[in-house]
Amino acid sequence: MKFKSEQTNRNSREKTTVFTGNVSLSSEAFSFENAEKVIVDETTNEVKIYKPRNFKVIHVNGLTRTGGNTEQDVIVYHTKTKVLSM
């Protein structure tokens, strides 16, 4: 995964990285541009993506619909199972 953002904060104790400000990502599974924030949690193997634009799914093992609040616009990618939850 290749991230681009205006700011990056790493917490090595909690094993999380927070990308903020026009976050873009390019990977084998999906890509997007101009997200507000992305949180990578190595403990839970999740990538949480907040309000992305131009989201494109390339290849994932599964796609689930959470049925949550659409105003929040959060997409969760599980790196171990390669399942995308929207």
PyMOL Python script that loads the backbone (N, CA, C, O; Angstrom):
from pymol import cmd

cmd.read_pdbstr("""\
ATOM      1  N   MET A   1       0.841  -1.175   0.000  1.00  0.00           N
ATOM      2  CA  MET A   1       0.000   0.000   0.000  1.00  0.00           C
ATOM      3  C   MET A   1       0.886   1.238   0.000  1.00  0.00           C
ATOM      4  O   MET A   1       1.840   1.351   0.769  1.00  0.00           O
ATOM      5  N   LYS A   2       0.538   2.154  -0.882  1.00  0.00           N
ATOM      6  CA  LYS A   2       1.276   3.412  -0.969  1.00  0.00           C
ATOM      7  C   LYS A   2       0.345   4.556  -0.596  1.00  0.00           C
ATOM      8  O   LYS A   2      -0.625   4.842  -1.299  1.00  0.00           O
ATOM      9  N   PHE A   3       0.657   5.207   0.521  1.00  0.00           N
ATOM     10  CA  PHE A   3      -0.147   6.321   1.018  1.00  0.00           C
ATOM     11  C   PHE A   3       0.507   7.649   0.684  1.00  0.00           C
ATOM     12  O   PHE A   3       1.731   7.754   0.612  1.00  0.00           O
ATOM     13  N   LYS A   4      -0.332   8.670   0.481  1.00  0.00           N
ATOM     14  CA  LYS A   4       0.100  10.062   0.366  1.00  0.00           C
ATOM     15  C   LYS A   4      -0.847  10.873   1.226  1.00  0.00           C
ATOM     16  O   LYS A   4      -2.062  10.684   1.164  1.00  0.00           O
ATOM     17  N   SER A   5      -0.292  11.789   2.042  1.00  0.00           N
ATOM     18  CA  SER A   5      -1.133  12.629   2.890  1.00  0.00           C
ATOM     19  C   SER A   5      -0.375  13.885   3.287  1.00  0.00           C
ATOM     20  O   SER A   5       0.842  13.981   3.127  1.00  0.00           O
ATOM     21  N   GLU A   6      -1.128  14.845   3.810  1.00  0.00           N
ATOM     22  CA  GLU A   6      -0.511  16.078   4.281  1.00  0.00           C
ATOM     23  C   GLU A   6       0.180  15.876   5.621  1.00  0.00           C
ATOM     24  O   GLU A   6       1.190  16.521   5.902  1.00  0.00           O
ATOM     25  N   GLN A   7      -0.363  14.975   6.459  1.00  0.00           N
ATOM     26  CA  GLN A   7       0.205  14.742   7.780  1.00  0.00           C
ATOM     27  C   GLN A   7       0.100  13.271   8.143  1.00  0.00           C
ATOM     28  O   GLN A   7      -0.886  12.611   7.816  1.00  0.00           O
ATOM     29  N   THR A   8       1.128  12.758   8.827  1.00  0.00           N
ATOM     30  CA  THR A   8       1.151  11.371   9.274  1.00  0.00           C
ATOM     31  C   THR A   8       1.589  11.326  10.725  1.00  0.00           C
ATOM     32  O   THR A   8       2.585  11.944  11.099  1.00  0.00           O
ATOM     33  N   ASN A   9       0.843  10.591  11.548  1.00  0.00           N
ATOM     34  CA  ASN A   9       1.201  10.407  12.953  1.00  0.00           C
ATOM     35  C   ASN A   9       1.251   8.923  13.253  1.00  0.00           C
ATOM     36  O   ASN A   9       0.280   8.204  13.022  1.00  0.00           O
ATOM     37  N   ARG A  10       2.392   8.460  13.772  1.00  0.00           N
ATOM     38  CA  ARG A  10       2.597   7.050  14.092  1.00  0.00           C
ATOM     39  C   ARG A  10       2.663   6.878  15.596  1.00  0.00           C
ATOM     40  O   ARG A  10       3.395   7.599  16.273  1.00  0.00           O
ATOM     41  N   ASN A  11       1.902   5.925  16.126  1.00  0.00           N
ATOM     42  CA  ASN A  11       1.959   5.568  17.533  1.00  0.00           C
ATOM     43  C   ASN A  11       2.495   4.147  17.599  1.00  0.00           C
ATOM     44  O   ASN A  11       1.746   3.190  17.400  1.00  0.00           O
ATOM     45  N   SER A  12       3.779   4.002  17.874  1.00  0.00           N
ATOM     46  CA  SER A  12       4.396   2.676  17.843  1.00  0.00           C
ATOM     47  C   SER A  12       3.949   1.802  19.011  1.00  0.00           C
ATOM     48  O   SER A  12       3.956   0.576  18.898  1.00  0.00           O
ATOM     49  N   ARG A  13       3.560   2.412  20.133  1.00  0.00           N
ATOM     50  CA  ARG A  13       3.087   1.635  21.273  1.00  0.00           C
ATOM     51  C   ARG A  13       1.753   0.964  20.953  1.00  0.00           C
ATOM     52  O   ARG A  13       1.559  -0.212  21.258  1.00  0.00           O
ATOM     53  N   GLU A  14       0.834   1.713  20.339  1.00  0.00           N
ATOM     54  CA  GLU A  14      -0.480   1.167  19.975  1.00  0.00           C
ATOM     55  C   GLU A  14      -0.488   0.532  18.589  1.00  0.00           C
ATOM     56  O   GLU A  14      -1.485  -0.065  18.185  1.00  0.00           O
ATOM     57  N   LYS A  15       0.604   0.656  17.869  1.00  0.00           N
ATOM     58  CA  LYS A  15       0.756   0.109  16.515  1.00  0.00           C
ATOM     59  C   LYS A  15      -0.305   0.657  15.564  1.00  0.00           C
ATOM     60  O   LYS A  15      -0.947  -0.095  14.830  1.00  0.00           O
ATOM     61  N   THR A  16      -0.482   1.987  15.588  1.00  0.00           N
ATOM     62  CA  THR A  16      -1.414   2.642  14.678  1.00  0.00           C
ATOM     63  C   THR A  16      -0.716   3.780  13.947  1.00  0.00           C
ATOM     64  O   THR A  16       0.217   4.395  14.463  1.00  0.00           O
ATOM     65  N   THR A  17      -1.185   4.040  12.746  1.00  0.00           N
ATOM     66  CA  THR A  17      -0.725   5.176  11.961  1.00  0.00           C
ATOM     67  C   THR A  17      -1.965   5.909  11.479  1.00  0.00           C
ATOM     68  O   THR A  17      -2.898   5.292  10.964  1.00  0.00           O
ATOM     69  N   VAL A  18      -1.976   7.239  11.647  1.00  0.00           N
ATOM     70  CA  VAL A  18      -3.103   8.066  11.224  1.00  0.00           C
ATOM     71  C   VAL A  18      -2.608   9.024  10.142  1.00  0.00           C
ATOM     72  O   VAL A  18      -1.695   9.820  10.363  1.00  0.00           O
ATOM     73  N   PHE A  19      -3.227   8.928   8.978  1.00  0.00           N
ATOM     74  CA  PHE A  19      -2.938   9.818   7.855  1.00  0.00           C
ATOM     75  C   PHE A  19      -4.082  10.821   7.777  1.00  0.00           C
ATOM     76  O   PHE A  19      -5.246  10.421   7.819  1.00  0.00           O
ATOM     77  N   THR A  20      -3.779  12.124   7.665  1.00  0.00           N
ATOM     78  CA  THR A  20      -4.825  13.135   7.559  1.00  0.00           C
ATOM     79  C   THR A  20      -4.499  14.129   6.454  1.00  0.00           C
ATOM     80  O   THR A  20      -3.337  14.347   6.110  1.00  0.00           O
ATOM     81  N   GLY A  21      -5.546  14.721   5.911  1.00  0.00           N
ATOM     82  CA  GLY A  21      -5.395  15.761   4.903  1.00  0.00           C
ATOM     83  C   GLY A  21      -5.151  15.241   3.504  1.00  0.00           C
ATOM     84  O   GLY A  21      -4.023  14.888   3.158  1.00  0.00           O
ATOM     85  N   ASN A  22      -6.195  15.189   2.697  1.00  0.00           N
ATOM     86  CA  ASN A  22      -6.105  14.756   1.297  1.00  0.00           C
ATOM     87  C   ASN A  22      -5.341  13.443   1.131  1.00  0.00           C
ATOM     88  O   ASN A  22      -4.368  13.366   0.382  1.00  0.00           O
ATOM     89  N   VAL A  23      -5.795  12.426   1.836  1.00  0.00           N
ATOM     90  CA  VAL A  23      -5.118  11.131   1.818  1.00  0.00           C
ATOM     91  C   VAL A  23      -5.470  10.385   0.540  1.00  0.00           C
ATOM     92  O   VAL A  23      -6.636  10.292   0.156  1.00  0.00           O
ATOM     93  N   SER A  24      -4.443   9.857  -0.109  1.00  0.00           N
ATOM     94  CA  SER A  24      -4.625   9.021  -1.301  1.00  0.00           C
ATOM     95  C   SER A  24      -3.924   7.691  -1.060  1.00  0.00           C
ATOM     96  O   SER A  24      -2.931   7.608  -0.337  1.00  0.00           O
ATOM     97  N   LEU A  25      -4.467   6.660  -1.683  1.00  0.00           N
ATOM     98  CA  LEU A  25      -3.875   5.332  -1.535  1.00  0.00           C
ATOM     99  C   LEU A  25      -3.946   4.607  -2.857  1.00  0.00           C
ATOM    100  O   LEU A  25      -4.918   4.716  -3.605  1.00  0.00           O
ATOM    101  N   SER A  26      -2.891   3.866  -3.123  1.00  0.00           N
ATOM    102  CA  SER A  26      -2.851   2.995  -4.287  1.00  0.00           C
ATOM    103  C   SER A  26      -2.372   1.627  -3.815  1.00  0.00           C
ATOM    104  O   SER A  26      -1.310   1.511  -3.203  1.00  0.00           O
ATOM    105  N   SER A  27      -3.158   0.596  -4.100  1.00  0.00           N
ATOM    106  CA  SER A  27      -2.780  -0.764  -3.709  1.00  0.00           C
ATOM    107  C   SER A  27      -3.305  -1.749  -4.746  1.00  0.00           C
ATOM    108  O   SER A  27      -3.999  -1.366  -5.688  1.00  0.00           O
ATOM    109  N   GLU A  28      -2.969  -3.016  -4.562  1.00  0.00           N
ATOM    110  CA  GLU A  28      -3.459  -4.062  -5.463  1.00  0.00           C
ATOM    111  C   GLU A  28      -4.949  -4.327  -5.247  1.00  0.00           C
ATOM    112  O   GLU A  28      -5.618  -4.843  -6.143  1.00  0.00           O
ATOM    113  N   ALA A  29      -5.479  -3.979  -4.065  1.00  0.00           N
ATOM    114  CA  ALA A  29      -6.866  -4.268  -3.732  1.00  0.00           C
ATOM    115  C   ALA A  29      -7.825  -3.136  -4.110  1.00  0.00           C
ATOM    116  O   ALA A  29      -8.921  -3.394  -4.609  1.00  0.00           O
ATOM    117  N   PHE A  30      -7.416  -1.877  -3.872  1.00  0.00           N
ATOM    118  CA  PHE A  30      -8.283  -0.732  -4.133  1.00  0.00           C
ATOM    119  C   PHE A  30      -7.454   0.540  -4.179  1.00  0.00           C
ATOM    120  O   PHE A  30      -6.272   0.549  -3.834  1.00  0.00           O
ATOM    121  N   SER A  31      -8.109   1.623  -4.616  1.00  0.00           N
ATOM    122  CA  SER A  31      -7.454   2.929  -4.629  1.00  0.00           C
ATOM    123  C   SER A  31      -8.498   4.008  -4.361  1.00  0.00           C
ATOM    124  O   SER A  31      -9.693   3.793  -4.565  1.00  0.00           O
ATOM    125  N   PHE A  32      -8.038   5.166  -3.903  1.00  0.00           N
ATOM    126  CA  PHE A  32      -8.915   6.302  -3.682  1.00  0.00           C
ATOM    127  C   PHE A  32      -8.078   7.564  -3.589  1.00  0.00           C
ATOM    128  O   PHE A  32      -6.849   7.518  -3.522  1.00  0.00           O
ATOM    129  N   GLU A  33      -8.783   8.706  -3.585  1.00  0.00           N
ATOM    130  CA  GLU A  33      -8.129  10.008  -3.480  1.00  0.00           C
ATOM    131  C   GLU A  33      -8.862  10.863  -2.457  1.00  0.00           C
ATOM    132  O   GLU A  33     -10.031  10.626  -2.154  1.00  0.00           O
ATOM    133  N   ASN A  34      -8.163  11.859  -1.930  1.00  0.00           N
ATOM    134  CA  ASN A  34      -8.729  12.937  -1.114  1.00  0.00           C
ATOM    135  C   ASN A  34      -9.608  12.492   0.049  1.00  0.00           C
ATOM    136  O   ASN A  34     -10.637  13.114   0.311  1.00  0.00           O
ATOM    137  N   ALA A  35      -9.227  11.438   0.744  1.00  0.00           N
ATOM    138  CA  ALA A  35      -9.962  11.050   1.954  1.00  0.00           C
ATOM    139  C   ALA A  35      -9.598  12.025   3.070  1.00  0.00           C
ATOM    140  O   ALA A  35      -8.501  12.584   3.091  1.00  0.00           O
ATOM    141  N   GLU A  36     -10.540  12.218   4.002  1.00  0.00           N
ATOM    142  CA  GLU A  36     -10.266  13.091   5.141  1.00  0.00           C
ATOM    143  C   GLU A  36      -9.210  12.501   6.058  1.00  0.00           C
ATOM    144  O   GLU A  36      -8.297  13.196   6.505  1.00  0.00           O
ATOM    145  N   LYS A  37      -9.348  11.189   6.337  1.00  0.00           N
ATOM    146  CA  LYS A  37      -8.460  10.542   7.293  1.00  0.00           C
ATOM    147  C   LYS A  37      -8.426   9.049   7.008  1.00  0.00           C
ATOM    148  O   LYS A  37      -9.409   8.469   6.547  1.00  0.00           O
ATOM    149  N   VAL A  38      -7.265   8.426   7.293  1.00  0.00           N
ATOM    150  CA  VAL A  38      -7.122   6.978   7.208  1.00  0.00           C
ATOM    151  C   VAL A  38      -6.383   6.522   8.458  1.00  0.00           C
ATOM    152  O   VAL A  38      -5.355   7.091   8.824  1.00  0.00           O
ATOM    153  N   ILE A  39      -6.916   5.488   9.114  1.00  0.00           N
ATOM    154  CA  ILE A  39      -6.269   4.930  10.299  1.00  0.00           C
ATOM    155  C   ILE A  39      -5.870   3.496   9.981  1.00  0.00           C
ATOM    156  O   ILE A  39      -6.713   2.674   9.624  1.00  0.00           O
ATOM    157  N   VAL A  40      -4.586   3.204  10.113  1.00  0.00           N
ATOM    158  CA  VAL A  40      -4.075   1.855   9.911  1.00  0.00           C
ATOM    159  C   VAL A  40      -3.780   1.276  11.295  1.00  0.00           C
ATOM    160  O   VAL A  40      -2.930   1.794  12.019  1.00  0.00           O
ATOM    161  N   ASP A  41      -4.480   0.207  11.661  1.00  0.00           N
ATOM    162  CA  ASP A  41      -4.304  -0.435  12.961  1.00  0.00           C
ATOM    163  C   ASP A  41      -3.690  -1.812  12.738  1.00  0.00           C
ATOM    164  O   ASP A  41      -4.349  -2.727  12.245  1.00  0.00           O
ATOM    165  N   GLU A  42      -2.423  -1.943  13.108  1.00  0.00           N
ATOM    166  CA  GLU A  42      -1.714  -3.208  12.901  1.00  0.00           C
ATOM    167  C   GLU A  42      -2.173  -4.286  13.869  1.00  0.00           C
ATOM    168  O   GLU A  42      -2.009  -5.471  13.579  1.00  0.00           O
ATOM    169  N   THR A  43      -2.743  -3.915  15.011  1.00  0.00           N
ATOM    170  CA  THR A  43      -3.211  -4.885  15.992  1.00  0.00           C
ATOM    171  C   THR A  43      -4.456  -5.612  15.500  1.00  0.00           C
ATOM    172  O   THR A  43      -4.561  -6.832  15.622  1.00  0.00           O
ATOM    173  N   THR A  44      -5.400  -4.852  14.942  1.00  0.00           N
ATOM    174  CA  THR A  44      -6.646  -5.450  14.454  1.00  0.00           C
ATOM    175  C   THR A  44      -6.596  -5.768  12.962  1.00  0.00           C
ATOM    176  O   THR A  44      -7.542  -6.336  12.417  1.00  0.00           O
ATOM    177  N   ASN A  45      -5.501  -5.407  12.303  1.00  0.00           N
ATOM    178  CA  ASN A  45      -5.334  -5.617  10.860  1.00  0.00           C
ATOM    179  C   ASN A  45      -6.426  -4.928  10.062  1.00  0.00           C
ATOM    180  O   ASN A  45      -6.979  -5.501   9.123  1.00  0.00           O
ATOM    181  N   GLU A  46      -6.737  -3.680  10.446  1.00  0.00           N
ATOM    182  CA  GLU A  46      -7.766  -2.907   9.766  1.00  0.00           C
ATOM    183  C   GLU A  46      -7.216  -1.595   9.233  1.00  0.00           C
ATOM    184  O   GLU A  46      -6.335  -0.975   9.827  1.00  0.00           O
ATOM    185  N   VAL A  47      -7.765  -1.195   8.095  1.00  0.00           N
ATOM    186  CA  VAL A  47      -7.511   0.120   7.530  1.00  0.00           C
ATOM    187  C   VAL A  47      -8.873   0.803   7.453  1.00  0.00           C
ATOM    188  O   VAL A  47      -9.746   0.367   6.702  1.00  0.00           O
ATOM    189  N   LYS A  48      -9.058   1.880   8.232  1.00  0.00           N
ATOM    190  CA  LYS A  48     -10.319   2.618   8.238  1.00  0.00           C
ATOM    191  C   LYS A  48     -10.147   3.871   7.398  1.00  0.00           C
ATOM    192  O   LYS A  48      -9.237   4.669   7.625  1.00  0.00           O
ATOM    193  N   ILE A  49     -11.033   4.032   6.427  1.00  0.00           N
ATOM    194  CA  ILE A  49     -10.940   5.120   5.460  1.00  0.00           C
ATOM    195  C   ILE A  49     -12.166   6.010   5.626  1.00  0.00           C
ATOM    196  O   ILE A  49     -13.297   5.539   5.509  1.00  0.00           O
ATOM    197  N   TYR A  50     -11.943   7.298   5.899  1.00  0.00           N
ATOM    198  CA  TYR A  50     -13.022   8.237   6.152  1.00  0.00           C
ATOM    199  C   TYR A  50     -13.225   9.174   4.966  1.00  0.00           C
ATOM    200  O   TYR A  50     -12.311   9.898   4.570  1.00  0.00           O
ATOM    201  N   LYS A  51     -14.423   9.151   4.409  1.00  0.00           N
ATOM    202  CA  LYS A  51     -14.875  10.030   3.326  1.00  0.00           C
ATOM    203  C   LYS A  51     -13.921  10.080   2.126  1.00  0.00           C
ATOM    204  O   LYS A  51     -13.431  11.154   1.774  1.00  0.00           O
ATOM    205  N   PRO A  52     -13.655   8.937   1.500  1.00  0.00           N
ATOM    206  CA  PRO A  52     -12.791   8.947   0.309  1.00  0.00           C
ATOM    207  C   PRO A  52     -13.552   9.389  -0.938  1.00  0.00           C
ATOM    208  O   PRO A  52     -14.780   9.318  -0.991  1.00  0.00           O
ATOM    209  N   ARG A  53     -12.816   9.836  -1.919  1.00  0.00           N
ATOM    210  CA  ARG A  53     -13.389  10.199  -3.229  1.00  0.00           C
ATOM    211  C   ARG A  53     -12.731   9.300  -4.285  1.00  0.00           C
ATOM    212  O   ARG A  53     -11.593   8.855  -4.129  1.00  0.00           O
ATOM    213  N   ASN A  54     -13.468   9.054  -5.341  1.00  0.00           N
ATOM    214  CA  ASN A  54     -12.979   8.218  -6.452  1.00  0.00           C
ATOM    215  C   ASN A  54     -12.491   6.858  -5.959  1.00  0.00           C
ATOM    216  O   ASN A  54     -11.419   6.400  -6.354  1.00  0.00           O
ATOM    217  N   PHE A  55     -13.273   6.217  -5.100  1.00  0.00           N
ATOM    218  CA  PHE A  55     -12.925   4.906  -4.557  1.00  0.00           C
ATOM    219  C   PHE A  55     -13.120   3.847  -5.633  1.00  0.00           C
ATOM    220  O   PHE A  55     -14.196   3.746  -6.223  1.00  0.00           O
ATOM    221  N   LYS A  56     -12.085   3.060  -5.889  1.00  0.00           N
ATOM    222  CA  LYS A  56     -12.152   2.008  -6.906  1.00  0.00           C
ATOM    223  C   LYS A  56     -11.694   0.687  -6.319  1.00  0.00           C
ATOM    224  O   LYS A  56     -10.585   0.586  -5.795  1.00  0.00           O
ATOM    225  N   VAL A  57     -12.540  -0.319  -6.404  1.00  0.00           N
ATOM    226  CA  VAL A  57     -12.190  -1.657  -5.952  1.00  0.00           C
ATOM    227  C   VAL A  57     -11.520  -2.378  -7.117  1.00  0.00           C
ATOM    228  O   VAL A  57     -12.079  -2.456  -8.211  1.00  0.00           O
ATOM    229  N   ILE A  58     -10.333  -2.897  -6.881  1.00  0.00           N
ATOM    230  CA  ILE A  58      -9.595  -3.611  -7.928  1.00  0.00           C
ATOM    231  C   ILE A  58      -9.739  -5.118  -7.735  1.00  0.00           C
ATOM    232  O   ILE A  58     -10.170  -5.830  -8.642  1.00  0.00           O
ATOM    233  N   HIS A  59      -9.373  -5.604  -6.532  1.00  0.00           N
ATOM    234  CA  HIS A  59      -9.513  -7.035  -6.253  1.00  0.00           C
ATOM    235  C   HIS A  59      -9.521  -7.254  -4.741  1.00  0.00           C
ATOM    236  O   HIS A  59      -8.535  -6.965  -4.062  1.00  0.00           O
ATOM    237  N   VAL A  60     -10.638  -7.765  -4.216  1.00  0.00           N
ATOM    238  CA  VAL A  60     -10.748  -8.129  -2.804  1.00  0.00           C
ATOM    239  C   VAL A  60     -11.367  -9.511  -2.721  1.00  0.00           C
ATOM    240  O   VAL A  60     -11.997  -9.969  -3.675  1.00  0.00           O
ATOM    241  N   ASN A  61     -11.193 -10.186  -1.579  1.00  0.00           N
ATOM    242  CA  ASN A  61     -11.762 -11.517  -1.400  1.00  0.00           C
ATOM    243  C   ASN A  61     -13.242 -11.475  -1.021  1.00  0.00           C
ATOM    244  O   ASN A  61     -13.961 -12.457  -1.203  1.00  0.00           O
ATOM    245  N   GLY A  62     -13.692 -10.341  -0.498  1.00  0.00           N
ATOM    246  CA  GLY A  62     -15.084 -10.225  -0.107  1.00  0.00           C
ATOM    247  C   GLY A  62     -15.482  -8.784   0.076  1.00  0.00           C
ATOM    248  O   GLY A  62     -14.645  -7.913   0.316  1.00  0.00           O
ATOM    249  N   LEU A  63     -16.781  -8.542  -0.041  1.00  0.00           N
ATOM    250  CA  LEU A  63     -17.325  -7.209   0.122  1.00  0.00           C
ATOM    251  C   LEU A  63     -18.570  -7.328   0.993  1.00  0.00           C
ATOM    252  O   LEU A  63     -19.498  -8.064   0.654  1.00  0.00           O
ATOM    253  N   THR A  64     -18.596  -6.603   2.123  1.00  0.00           N
ATOM    254  CA  THR A  64     -19.751  -6.653   3.008  1.00  0.00           C
ATOM    255  C   THR A  64     -20.323  -5.260   3.185  1.00  0.00           C
ATOM    256  O   THR A  64     -19.611  -4.258   3.111  1.00  0.00           O
ATOM    257  N   ARG A  65     -21.618  -5.220   3.420  1.00  0.00           N
ATOM    258  CA  ARG A  65     -22.307  -3.947   3.642  1.00  0.00           C
ATOM    259  C   ARG A  65     -22.665  -3.882   5.121  1.00  0.00           C
ATOM    260  O   ARG A  65     -23.360  -4.756   5.639  1.00  0.00           O
ATOM    261  N   THR A  66     -22.184  -2.840   5.795  1.00  0.00           N
ATOM    262  CA  THR A  66     -22.411  -2.730   7.234  1.00  0.00           C
ATOM    263  C   THR A  66     -23.764  -2.146   7.557  1.00  0.00           C
ATOM    264  O   THR A  66     -24.312  -2.423   8.625  1.00  0.00           O
ATOM    265  N   GLY A  67     -24.325  -1.339   6.661  1.00  0.00           N
ATOM    266  CA  GLY A  67     -25.615  -0.738   6.910  1.00  0.00           C
ATOM    267  C   GLY A  67     -25.561   0.360   7.953  1.00  0.00           C
ATOM    268  O   GLY A  67     -26.576   0.713   8.555  1.00  0.00           O
ATOM    269  N   GLY A  68     -24.361   0.901   8.163  1.00  0.00           N
ATOM    270  CA  GLY A  68     -24.180   1.944   9.163  1.00  0.00           C
ATOM    271  C   GLY A  68     -24.622   3.306   8.667  1.00  0.00           C
ATOM    272  O   GLY A  68     -25.307   3.419   7.650  1.00  0.00           O
ATOM    273  N   ASN A  69     -24.225   4.330   9.388  1.00  0.00           N
ATOM    274  CA  ASN A  69     -24.571   5.715   9.099  1.00  0.00           C
ATOM    275  C   ASN A  69     -23.863   6.169   7.830  1.00  0.00           C
ATOM    276  O   ASN A  69     -22.633   6.173   7.777  1.00  0.00           O
ATOM    277  N   THR A  70     -24.619   6.549   6.812  1.00  0.00           N
ATOM    278  CA  THR A  70     -24.016   6.964   5.545  1.00  0.00           C
ATOM    279  C   THR A  70     -23.328   8.316   5.644  1.00  0.00           C
ATOM    280  O   THR A  70     -22.473   8.629   4.816  1.00  0.00           O
ATOM    281  N   GLU A  71     -23.684   9.129   6.646  1.00  0.00           N
ATOM    282  CA  GLU A  71     -23.023  10.420   6.814  1.00  0.00           C
ATOM    283  C   GLU A  71     -21.584  10.254   7.246  1.00  0.00           C
ATOM    284  O   GLU A  71     -20.756  11.132   7.005  1.00  0.00           O
ATOM    285  N   GLN A  72     -21.279   9.149   7.875  1.00  0.00           N
ATOM    286  CA  GLN A  72     -19.930   8.926   8.366  1.00  0.00           C
ATOM    287  C   GLN A  72     -18.987   8.528   7.233  1.00  0.00           C
ATOM    288  O   GLN A  72     -17.798   8.843   7.295  1.00  0.00           O
ATOM    289  N   ASP A  73     -19.477   7.853   6.211  1.00  0.00           N
ATOM    290  CA  ASP A  73     -18.675   7.443   5.065  1.00  0.00           C
ATOM    291  C   ASP A  73     -17.372   6.753   5.453  1.00  0.00           C
ATOM    292  O   ASP A  73     -16.295   7.180   5.036  1.00  0.00           O
ATOM    293  N   VAL A  74     -17.463   5.695   6.247  1.00  0.00           N
ATOM    294  CA  VAL A  74     -16.285   4.955   6.676  1.00  0.00           C
ATOM    295  C   VAL A  74     -16.252   3.623   5.941  1.00  0.00           C
ATOM    296  O   VAL A  74     -17.244   2.896   5.895  1.00  0.00           O
ATOM    297  N   ILE A  75     -15.103   3.321   5.373  1.00  0.00           N
ATOM    298  CA  ILE A  75     -14.872   2.039   4.718  1.00  0.00           C
ATOM    299  C   ILE A  75     -13.766   1.346   5.498  1.00  0.00           C
ATOM    300  O   ILE A  75     -12.751   1.964   5.819  1.00  0.00           O
ATOM    301  N   VAL A  76     -13.957   0.063   5.806  1.00  0.00           N
ATOM    302  CA  VAL A  76     -12.962  -0.683   6.570  1.00  0.00           C
ATOM    303  C   VAL A  76     -12.442  -1.822   5.705  1.00  0.00           C
ATOM    304  O   VAL A  76     -13.213  -2.607   5.151  1.00  0.00           O
ATOM    305  N   TYR A  77     -11.113  -1.896   5.600  1.00  0.00           N
ATOM    306  CA  TYR A  77     -10.474  -2.983   4.860  1.00  0.00           C
ATOM    307  C   TYR A  77      -9.722  -3.849   5.858  1.00  0.00           C
ATOM    308  O   TYR A  77      -8.895  -3.350   6.621  1.00  0.00           O
ATOM    309  N   HIS A  78     -10.007  -5.141   5.854  1.00  0.00           N
ATOM    310  CA  HIS A  78      -9.345  -6.097   6.740  1.00  0.00           C
ATOM    311  C   HIS A  78      -8.171  -6.714   5.973  1.00  0.00           C
ATOM    312  O   HIS A  78      -8.368  -7.474   5.025  1.00  0.00           O
ATOM    313  N   THR A  79      -6.962  -6.380   6.392  1.00  0.00           N
ATOM    314  CA  THR A  79      -5.773  -6.763   5.624  1.00  0.00           C
ATOM    315  C   THR A  79      -5.503  -8.267   5.634  1.00  0.00           C
ATOM    316  O   THR A  79      -4.938  -8.786   4.671  1.00  0.00           O
ATOM    317  N   LYS A  80      -5.887  -8.979   6.687  1.00  0.00           N
ATOM    318  CA  LYS A  80      -5.642 -10.429   6.720  1.00  0.00           C
ATOM    319  C   LYS A  80      -6.612 -11.190   5.823  1.00  0.00           C
ATOM    320  O   LYS A  80      -6.198 -12.076   5.075  1.00  0.00           O
ATOM    321  N   THR A  81      -7.911 -10.847   5.892  1.00  0.00           N
ATOM    322  CA  THR A  81      -8.909 -11.573   5.112  1.00  0.00           C
ATOM    323  C   THR A  81      -9.145 -10.955   3.744  1.00  0.00           C
ATOM    324  O   THR A  81      -9.761 -11.571   2.875  1.00  0.00           O
ATOM    325  N   LYS A  82      -8.645  -9.716   3.551  1.00  0.00           N
ATOM    326  CA  LYS A  82      -8.833  -8.972   2.300  1.00  0.00           C
ATOM    327  C   LYS A  82     -10.316  -8.774   1.992  1.00  0.00           C
ATOM    328  O   LYS A  82     -10.756  -8.923   0.852  1.00  0.00           O
ATOM    329  N   VAL A  83     -11.078  -8.434   3.045  1.00  0.00           N
ATOM    330  CA  VAL A  83     -12.503  -8.163   2.926  1.00  0.00           C
ATOM    331  C   VAL A  83     -12.729  -6.680   3.164  1.00  0.00           C
ATOM    332  O   VAL A  83     -12.155  -6.091   4.080  1.00  0.00           O
ATOM    333  N   LEU A  84     -13.564  -6.088   2.338  1.00  0.00           N
ATOM    334  CA  LEU A  84     -13.881  -4.679   2.400  1.00  0.00           C
ATOM    335  C   LEU A  84     -15.288  -4.521   2.963  1.00  0.00           C
ATOM    336  O   LEU A  84     -16.232  -5.124   2.452  1.00  0.00           O
ATOM    337  N   SER A  85     -15.434  -3.709   4.019  1.00  0.00           N
ATOM    338  CA  SER A  85     -16.752  -3.444   4.637  1.00  0.00           C
ATOM    339  C   SER A  85     -17.137  -2.012   4.386  1.00  0.00           C
ATOM    340  O   SER A  85     -16.374  -1.087   4.668  1.00  0.00           O
ATOM    341  N   MET A  86     -18.348  -1.832   3.842  1.00  0.00           N
ATOM    342  CA  MET A  86     -18.826  -0.486   3.535  1.00  0.00           C
ATOM    343  C   MET A  86     -20.135  -0.229   4.223  1.00  0.00           C
ATOM    344  O   MET A  86     -20.701   0.855   4.086  1.00  0.00           O
TER     345      MET A  86
END
""", "prot")
cmd.dss("prot")
cmd.show_as("cartoon", "prot")
cmd.util.cbc("prot")
cmd.orient("prot")
